[in-house]
Amino acid sequence: MTKAIKSKHERDGSRFLALPNQVLESQAFILLSGQQIRLLLDIAM
C-alpha cells in the first residue's frame, strides 16, 4: 500500500493568529506589559 502524500496546503489542525505590523509597531502595543500582551492574545484566540 502506498501512503497518501499530504498537500502543501493541507492544514494539520493547529491554529495561528495573525497580527498586523501596524498593531505590533503601535505605541499602545509597545507599552503593554508581558501579562497584558498574554491577555490580548488569549482574547484574540
HUZI-V656562 format. One record per pair of residues at least 12 apart in sequence whose ideal C-beta (glycine too) atoms are under 10 Angstrom apart, sorted by the first residue. I is the first residue (numbers start at 1). GAP is how many residues later the second one is. Records with the same first field share a line. If there is no record, write none. Layout:
I->GAP / GAP
//
This chain:
15->30
16->29
17->24 / 27 / 28
18->26
19->21 / 22 / 25
23->17 / 21
//
